[in-house]
Amino acid sequence: MKRLLLLLCGLMSLVMSVHAADQDEFTYRHKGHTLNYLVLSESKRTCAVIGSTSGPVGALELPDFPVKNGIEYTLVEIADYAFYYCRGLTSVEIPNSVKTIGDRAFYMCTGLTSVVIGNSVMSIGYEAFADCSWLKKSAYPDNIPNPFSTGIAFAYSAQGTTIEDGVIFDRAKTTIYFAPVTLSGEYTIPESVTSIDQYAFYYCTKLTSVVIGNSVMSIGYSAFANCSGLKKSAYPDNIPNPFSNYVTSIAYPAQETTIEDGVIFDRAKTTIYFAPVTLSGEYTVPSTVKTIADDAFSYCTELTSVEIPNSVKIIGDGAFFECTGLISVIIGNSVDDIGIGAFNGCTGLTSVVIGNSVKSIGNSAFAYCSGLTSVVIPNSVLTIGGRAFYNCSGLTSVVIPNSVQTIDEIAFYNCTGLTSVIIGNSVKSIGNDAFSGCTGLKKSAYPDNISNPFSYGRAIAYSAQETTIEDGVIFDQAKT
């Protein structure tokens, strides 16, 4: 079937070119596609695109000025049947140079999801887009009738517009009218934009992150509806949340901010509000930062290591949630608390260095970090929250220092790789099922002033009097 479709596309190109002499035709490659063109006027240097011998696949952006023998020709026409039955096409952007689209030019291009027609088009032929049954959104000038027989089509003004990466703005770039469904990855709204039209980003399912600048004052109805691929987005706190339930939406203050490599700080760079999901590799938090806000680095799956300097005092809830590519983390010595779910779901995390000022490891802080093999809990820690190390199946041993007073319920639940646990004498309470499911435990030690917290394996009680622990070996205070 695929071969048949390619032959059909090629055949139509051949049919369109038989009337012309060979020297009037030429090929030109633009943004991944080699297409066939026909010279319409040598004196005016105009041409038409007549198709492709192999049938274009994917996103097609037609050029304004194809080149023949080093000379630019203006593309003014898409010939009849030029892309007839080219089912592999997913999107088409027609430049402002084109004035005419021929009969059945894109007939039965059933893979098309988005079409943007330039403002210069004055006529569109019979059934030019007929049976393009998968069209989700398209744009065309308002001086011509709607050319789309199926799907959803949006009209934008035929007056002067600016188009960048398929996104359509007004001439001054103060309003976004339209974004193609093929828009993908992270998109940052330009600072010049003050309004986003209704349905502007509708059905852009390949978007993973959107950052809306503080200049935006209004967002139209369903502007981001059905953007199901969004993982996280940021918007000013002076407007309602414009994102659907598909995403984690983060509001950052509408005061002036500093943005570096897509990371959003407050003006003085003392707080990190937001990092785009496209942030990758190693990242060192600037030494000016004191607070990493809730969800700041969430879903940054390509981030591999993070170094948090001594300047940072707060790591917010979900700060690194589901950073699945994160391998190592160094937490500076000034952090007081590791927030709820701060590193939850970081399945690739193997190494964590916790600074010696941390007092609390929050609920679910390292839950589901299945790659974590060891963790050193410093003597500053007073509380280990519920589910703090839930399902950390890679952990093999844990030493709870004498500073810890509380281990909440399910803290180490289902850490099946644990073979040894030593609990310091200062612990006054251990929550229900704190170590349930730790089926690999061989021997463990806990104070004799609390009930045996181990449901599996061999548990050894040692005196609750003061002890000395060196390299995991437990002595009395005098080491006698």
C-alpha positions as CSV (number, residue, x, y, z in Angstrom):
1,M,0.0,0.0,0.0
2,K,2.8,2.4,0.9
3,R,4.5,1.7,-2.5
4,L,1.2,2.4,-4.2
5,L,0.7,5.7,-2.5
6,L,4.3,6.8,-3.4
7,L,3.6,5.8,-7.0
8,L,0.4,7.8,-7.0
9,C,2.2,10.9,-5.7
10,G,4.9,10.5,-8.3
11,L,2.4,9.8,-11.1
12,M,0.5,13.0,-10.4
13,S,3.8,15.0,-10.5
14,L,4.5,13.4,-13.9
15,V,1.1,14.1,-15.2
16,M,1.5,17.8,-14.3
17,S,4.8,18.1,-16.0
18,V,4.3,16.4,-19.4
19,H,3.2,19.6,-21.1
20,A,6.4,21.5,-20.2
21,A,9.8,21.2,-21.7
22,D,12.5,19.6,-19.5
23,Q,14.4,22.8,-19.2
24,D,11.4,24.5,-17.6
25,E,11.4,22.1,-14.7
26,F,13.8,21.9,-11.8
27,T,14.1,20.3,-8.4
28,Y,14.9,22.1,-5.1
29,R,15.5,20.8,-1.6
30,H,14.1,22.7,1.3
31,K,14.0,21.7,5.0
32,G,14.2,18.0,4.3
33,H,12.1,17.7,1.2
34,T,13.1,17.6,-2.5
35,L,10.2,18.8,-4.6
36,N,9.7,19.4,-8.4
37,Y,9.0,22.9,-9.7
38,L,7.8,24.3,-13.0
39,V,9.0,27.7,-14.2
40,L,5.9,29.8,-15.1
41,S,7.6,33.0,-16.2
42,E,11.3,33.5,-16.8
43,S,11.0,37.3,-17.0
44,K,9.1,37.5,-13.7
45,R,11.1,34.6,-12.2
46,T,7.9,32.8,-10.9
47,C,7.3,29.1,-10.5
48,A,4.8,26.5,-9.3
49,V,5.4,23.4,-7.2
50,I,4.2,20.4,-9.1
51,G,4.9,17.6,-6.5
52,S,7.5,15.1,-5.6
53,T,8.7,11.9,-7.3
54,S,8.9,10.1,-4.0
55,G,6.0,11.6,-2.1
56,P,6.8,13.9,0.9
57,V,6.4,12.5,4.4
58,G,6.0,14.4,7.7
59,A,5.9,18.2,8.1
60,L,6.2,20.1,4.8
61,E,7.2,23.8,4.8
62,L,7.2,25.2,1.2
63,P,9.8,27.8,0.4
64,D,9.1,31.3,-0.8
65,F,12.0,31.3,-3.2
66,P,13.1,27.9,-4.7
67,V,16.4,28.1,-6.5
68,K,17.3,27.0,-10.0
69,N,20.9,27.2,-11.2
70,G,21.7,29.7,-8.5
71,I,18.7,32.0,-9.4
72,E,15.7,32.5,-7.1
73,Y,12.2,32.0,-8.4
74,T,9.1,33.2,-6.4
75,L,6.7,30.3,-5.6
76,V,3.3,31.7,-6.6
77,E,1.3,28.5,-7.3
78,I,0.6,25.0,-6.0
79,A,-0.3,23.1,-9.2
80,D,-3.4,20.9,-9.6
81,Y,-2.9,17.5,-8.0
82,A,0.5,18.5,-6.8
83,F,0.3,16.4,-3.5
84,Y,-2.7,14.3,-4.5
85,Y,-3.1,11.2,-2.2
86,C,0.2,11.9,-0.3
87,R,-1.0,10.3,2.9
88,G,2.3,10.6,4.6
89,L,2.1,14.4,5.0
90,T,1.3,15.5,8.6
91,S,1.4,19.2,8.3
92,V,1.8,21.9,5.6
93,E,2.9,25.5,5.8
94,I,2.1,27.5,2.6
95,P,4.2,30.7,2.4
96,N,2.9,34.2,1.8
97,S,4.3,34.2,-1.8
98,V,1.7,31.7,-3.0
99,K,-1.3,33.2,-4.7
100,T,-3.1,30.1,-6.1
101,I,-3.7,26.5,-4.9
102,G,-4.9,24.2,-7.7
103,D,-7.7,21.7,-7.9
104,R,-7.2,18.7,-5.6
105,A,-3.8,19.9,-4.7
106,F,-3.9,18.0,-1.3
107,Y,-6.9,15.7,-2.1
108,M,-7.0,12.6,0.2
109,C,-4.0,13.6,2.3
110,T,-5.5,11.8,5.2
111,G,-2.4,12.1,7.4
112,L,-2.6,15.9,7.5
113,T,-3.4,17.3,10.9
114,S,-2.5,21.0,10.3
115,V,-2.4,23.4,7.4
116,V,-1.4,27.1,7.4
117,I,-2.2,29.1,4.3
118,G,-0.3,32.3,3.7
119,N,-2.1,35.6,3.4
120,S,-1.4,36.1,-0.3
121,V,-3.6,33.2,-1.5
122,M,-6.4,34.6,-3.6
123,S,-7.9,31.4,-5.0
124,I,-8.2,27.7,-3.9
125,G,-9.2,25.1,-6.4
126,Y,-11.9,22.5,-6.4
127,E,-11.6,19.9,-3.6
128,A,-8.1,21.2,-2.8
129,F,-8.3,19.8,0.7
130,A,-11.2,17.3,0.3
131,D,-11.1,14.2,2.4
132,C,-8.2,15.4,4.6
133,S,-10.1,13.7,7.3
134,W,-7.5,14.0,10.2
135,L,-7.2,17.8,10.1
136,K,-7.3,19.1,13.7
137,K,-6.7,22.8,13.1
138,S,-5.8,24.9,10.1
139,A,-5.5,28.6,9.3
140,Y,-6.5,30.5,6.1
141,P,-7.0,34.1,5.1
142,D,-10.4,35.6,5.9
143,N,-10.7,36.9,2.3
144,I,-11.4,33.5,0.9
145,P,-14.1,30.8,1.7
146,N,-13.2,28.1,4.1
147,P,-11.3,25.5,2.0
148,F,-11.5,22.7,4.5
149,S,-14.3,20.2,4.2
150,T,-13.4,18.2,7.3
151,G,-11.7,18.8,10.6
152,I,-11.4,22.1,12.6
153,A,-10.4,25.3,10.8
154,F,-9.5,28.6,12.3
155,A,-9.4,31.8,10.2
156,Y,-6.8,34.5,10.9
157,S,-6.8,38.0,9.5
158,A,-5.5,38.5,6.0
159,Q,-3.9,41.7,7.1
160,G,-0.2,41.7,7.8
161,T,0.9,38.9,10.2
162,T,4.2,37.5,11.4
163,I,4.8,33.8,11.2
164,E,7.6,32.1,13.2
165,D,8.0,28.4,13.4
166,G,4.4,28.1,12.2
167,V,3.1,30.2,15.0
168,I,1.0,33.1,13.7
169,F,1.2,36.6,15.4
170,D,-0.2,39.9,14.4
171,R,2.4,42.2,12.7
172,A,3.6,43.6,16.0
173,K,3.8,40.2,17.7
174,T,1.5,41.4,20.5
175,T,-1.1,38.7,19.9
176,I,-0.8,35.0,19.1
177,Y,-3.6,33.8,16.8
178,F,-2.6,30.3,15.9
179,A,0.0,27.5,16.6
180,P,0.2,24.4,14.4
181,V,-0.5,21.0,15.9
182,T,3.1,20.0,15.0
183,L,4.6,22.5,17.5
184,S,6.6,20.3,19.8
185,G,8.9,20.4,22.9
186,E,9.2,23.6,24.9
187,Y,7.6,26.8,23.8
188,T,8.3,30.2,25.5
189,I,5.7,32.9,24.7
190,P,7.7,36.0,23.5
191,E,7.9,38.9,25.8
192,S,6.1,41.2,23.3
193,V,2.9,39.1,23.5
194,T,0.1,40.6,25.6
195,S,-2.8,38.3,24.5
196,I,-3.3,34.8,23.3
197,D,-6.4,34.1,21.2
198,Q,-9.0,31.4,21.9
199,Y,-8.0,28.0,20.7
200,A,-4.5,29.3,19.7
201,F,-2.7,26.2,20.9
202,Y,-5.6,23.8,20.7
203,Y,-4.6,20.2,20.0
204,C,-0.8,20.8,20.2
205,T,-0.3,17.4,21.7
206,K,3.5,17.4,21.1
207,L,4.1,20.4,23.4
208,T,5.8,19.3,26.6
209,S,6.3,22.7,28.3
210,V,4.9,26.2,27.9
211,V,6.2,29.4,29.6
212,I,4.0,32.4,29.5
213,G,5.7,35.7,30.2
214,N,4.5,38.3,32.6
215,S,3.5,40.6,29.8
216,V,0.5,38.4,28.9
217,M,-2.7,40.0,30.2
218,S,-5.4,37.9,28.6
219,I,-5.8,34.3,27.4
220,G,-8.7,33.2,25.3
221,Y,-11.1,30.3,25.8
222,S,-9.6,26.9,25.4
223,A,-6.3,28.3,24.3
224,F,-4.5,25.2,25.5
225,A,-7.3,22.7,25.3
226,N,-6.2,19.1,24.4
227,C,-2.5,19.8,24.8
228,S,-2.3,16.3,26.3
229,G,1.5,16.1,26.1
230,L,2.2,19.0,28.5
231,K,4.2,18.0,31.6
232,K,4.6,21.4,33.2
233,S,4.0,25.0,32.4
234,A,4.4,28.4,34.0
235,Y,2.1,31.4,33.9
236,P,1.9,34.7,35.8
237,D,-0.2,34.7,39.0
238,N,-2.2,37.7,37.7
239,I,-4.2,35.5,35.3
240,P,-6.3,32.4,35.8
241,N,-4.7,29.0,35.1
242,P,-5.0,28.5,31.4
243,F,-4.0,24.9,31.3
244,S,-6.2,21.8,31.4
245,N,-5.9,19.0,33.8
246,Y,-3.3,17.2,31.7
247,V,-0.5,19.3,33.2
248,T,1.2,20.5,36.3
249,S,0.9,24.2,36.1
250,I,3.2,26.5,38.0
251,A,2.4,30.1,38.7
252,Y,5.4,32.4,39.3
253,P,5.1,35.9,40.6
254,A,4.1,38.5,38.1
255,Q,6.9,40.7,39.3
256,E,10.0,41.0,37.1
257,T,11.9,37.8,36.7
258,T,15.2,36.7,35.3
259,I,15.3,33.9,32.7
260,E,18.5,32.0,31.9
261,D,18.5,29.0,29.6
262,G,14.8,28.7,30.1
263,V,15.2,28.6,33.9
264,I,13.0,31.2,35.6
265,F,14.4,33.1,38.7
266,D,13.1,36.0,40.7
267,R,14.8,39.3,39.7
268,A,17.6,38.9,42.3
269,K,18.1,35.2,41.4
270,T,17.5,34.1,45.0
271,T,14.6,31.7,44.0
272,I,14.3,29.2,41.2
273,Y,10.6,29.1,40.2
274,F,10.7,26.9,37.1
275,A,13.0,24.9,34.9
276,P,11.8,23.6,31.5
277,V,11.4,19.9,30.9
278,T,14.0,20.2,28.1
279,L,16.8,21.1,30.6
280,S,19.4,18.4,30.2
281,G,22.8,17.2,31.4
282,E,24.5,18.6,34.5
283,Y,23.1,21.6,36.3
284,T,24.7,23.6,39.0
285,V,22.3,25.8,41.0
286,P,23.7,29.4,41.1
287,S,25.3,30.4,44.4
288,T,22.8,33.3,44.8
289,V,19.8,30.9,45.1
290,K,18.3,30.4,48.6
291,T,15.1,28.7,47.6
292,I,14.2,26.0,45.1
293,A,10.4,26.4,44.7
294,D,7.8,23.6,44.7
295,D,7.9,21.6,41.4
296,A,10.8,23.8,40.1
297,F,12.6,21.0,38.2
298,S,9.7,18.5,38.0
299,Y,9.6,16.3,34.9
300,C,13.1,17.3,33.8
301,T,13.8,13.8,32.6
302,E,17.0,14.6,30.7
303,L,18.7,16.2,33.7
304,T,21.5,13.9,34.8
305,S,23.1,15.6,37.9
306,V,22.4,18.5,40.1
307,E,24.7,20.3,42.5
308,I,22.9,22.4,45.1
309,P,25.2,24.9,46.8
310,N,25.5,25.9,50.4
311,S,23.5,29.0,49.7
312,V,20.3,27.0,49.3
313,K,18.1,26.7,52.5
314,I,14.9,25.3,51.1
315,I,14.2,22.5,48.6
316,G,10.4,22.7,47.9
317,D,7.8,20.0,47.6
318,G,8.2,18.0,44.3
319,A,11.2,20.1,43.4
320,F,12.7,17.3,41.3
321,F,9.6,15.1,40.9
322,E,10.0,12.4,38.3
323,C,13.4,13.5,37.1
324,T,13.9,10.0,35.9
325,G,17.3,10.6,34.2
326,L,18.8,12.1,37.4
327,I,21.8,10.0,38.5
328,S,23.5,12.0,41.3
329,V,22.6,14.8,43.6
330,I,24.7,16.8,46.0
331,I,22.7,18.8,48.6
332,G,24.6,21.6,50.2
333,N,25.2,22.1,53.9
334,S,22.7,24.9,54.4
335,V,19.5,23.1,53.5
336,D,17.1,22.7,56.5
337,D,14.3,20.6,55.0
338,I,13.9,18.4,51.9
339,G,10.4,19.0,50.8
340,I,7.5,16.5,50.4
341,G,8.1,14.3,47.3
342,A,11.2,16.4,46.4
343,F,12.9,13.5,44.5
344,N,9.9,11.2,44.2
345,G,10.1,9.1,41.1
346,C,13.7,9.7,40.3
347,T,14.2,6.1,39.3
348,G,17.7,6.6,37.9
349,L,19.1,8.2,41.0
350,T,22.0,6.1,42.4
351,S,23.9,8.6,44.6
352,V,22.7,11.3,47.1
353,V,24.9,13.4,49.3
354,I,22.7,15.0,52.0
355,G,24.2,18.1,53.6
356,N,24.8,18.1,57.4
357,S,22.2,20.8,58.2
358,V,19.2,18.9,57.0
359,K,16.7,18.5,59.9
360,S,13.8,16.9,58.1
361,I,13.5,14.5,55.2
362,G,9.9,15.1,54.0
363,N,7.2,12.6,53.2
364,S,7.9,10.7,50.0
365,A,11.1,12.7,49.6
366,F,12.9,9.8,47.8
367,A,9.9,7.5,47.2
368,Y,10.3,5.2,44.1
369,C,14.0,6.0,43.8
370,S,14.5,2.4,42.9
371,G,18.1,2.9,41.6
372,L,19.3,4.3,44.9
373,T,21.8,1.9,46.4
374,S,22.9,3.7,49.5
375,V,22.2,6.9,51.4
376,V,24.0,8.5,54.3
377,I,21.7,10.3,56.7
378,P,23.6,13.0,58.5
379,N,23.5,13.5,62.3
380,S,21.5,16.7,61.9
381,V,18.3,14.9,60.8
382,L,15.5,14.8,63.4
383,T,12.6,13.4,61.3
384,I,12.3,10.9,58.5
385,G,8.8,11.4,56.9
386,G,6.3,8.9,55.9
387,R,7.1,7.1,52.7
388,A,10.4,8.9,52.6
389,F,12.2,6.0,51.0
390,Y,9.1,4.0,49.9
391,N,9.9,1.4,47.3
392,C,13.6,2.2,47.2
393,S,14.3,-1.4,46.2
394,G,18.0,-0.8,45.5
395,L,18.9,0.3,49.0
396,T,21.1,-2.3,50.7
397,S,21.9,-0.8,54.1
398,V,20.8,2.2,56.2
399,V,22.2,3.7,59.3
400,I,19.7,5.9,61.3
401,P,21.9,8.3,63.3
402,N,21.4,9.1,66.9
403,S,19.9,12.5,66.1
404,V,16.7,11.0,64.6
405,Q,13.7,11.1,66.9
406,T,10.9,10.0,64.6
407,I,10.6,7.6,61.7
408,D,7.1,8.0,60.2
409,E,4.9,5.2,58.9
410,I,5.8,3.3,55.7
411,A,9.1,5.2,55.6
412,F,11.1,2.3,54.2
413,Y,8.2,0.2,53.1
414,N,9.1,-2.4,50.4
415,C,12.8,-1.7,50.3
416,T,13.4,-5.3,49.3
417,G,17.1,-4.9,48.8
418,L,17.8,-3.9,52.4
419,T,20.0,-6.4,54.2
420,S,20.9,-4.3,57.3
421,V,19.4,-1.5,59.3
422,I,20.8,0.2,62.4
423,I,18.5,2.5,64.3
424,G,20.1,5.1,66.7
425,N,19.1,5.3,70.3
426,S,17.5,8.7,70.1
427,V,14.5,7.3,68.1
428,K,11.4,7.7,70.2
429,S,8.7,6.5,67.7
430,I,8.5,4.4,64.6
431,G,5.3,4.5,62.5
432,N,3.3,1.6,61.3
433,D,4.8,-0.6,58.6
434,A,7.9,1.6,58.5
435,F,10.0,-1.4,57.4
436,S,7.2,-3.7,56.1
437,G,8.1,-5.6,53.0
438,C,11.8,-5.4,53.6
439,T,12.1,-9.1,52.8
440,G,15.9,-9.1,52.3
441,L,16.8,-8.0,55.9
442,K,19.4,-10.4,57.4
443,K,20.1,-8.5,60.6
444,S,19.1,-5.2,62.1
445,A,19.5,-3.3,65.4
446,Y,17.1,-1.1,67.2
447,P,16.8,0.5,70.7
448,D,15.2,-1.7,73.4
449,N,12.8,1.1,74.4
450,I,10.7,0.6,71.3
451,S,8.9,-2.3,69.8
452,N,10.6,-4.4,67.1
453,P,9.9,-2.5,63.9
454,F,11.1,-5.3,61.6
455,S,8.5,-7.6,60.2
456,Y,10.9,-9.7,58.2
457,G,14.4,-11.1,58.7
458,R,16.5,-11.2,61.8
459,A,16.3,-8.3,64.3
460,I,18.8,-7.7,67.1
461,A,18.0,-5.4,70.0
462,Y,20.8,-3.4,71.6
463,S,20.7,-1.4,74.8
464,A,19.1,2.0,74.7
465,Q,22.0,3.4,76.7
466,E,24.4,5.6,74.9
467,T,26.5,3.7,72.3
468,T,29.3,4.3,69.9
469,I,28.9,3.3,66.2
470,E,31.9,3.0,63.9
471,D,31.6,1.7,60.4
472,G,28.3,0.3,61.4
473,V,29.7,-1.7,64.3
474,I,27.9,-0.9,67.6
475,F,29.9,-0.5,70.8
476,D,28.9,0.7,74.3
477,Q,29.9,4.2,75.1
478,A,33.3,3.3,76.4
479,K,33.9,0.8,73.5
480,T,34.4,-1.9,76.1
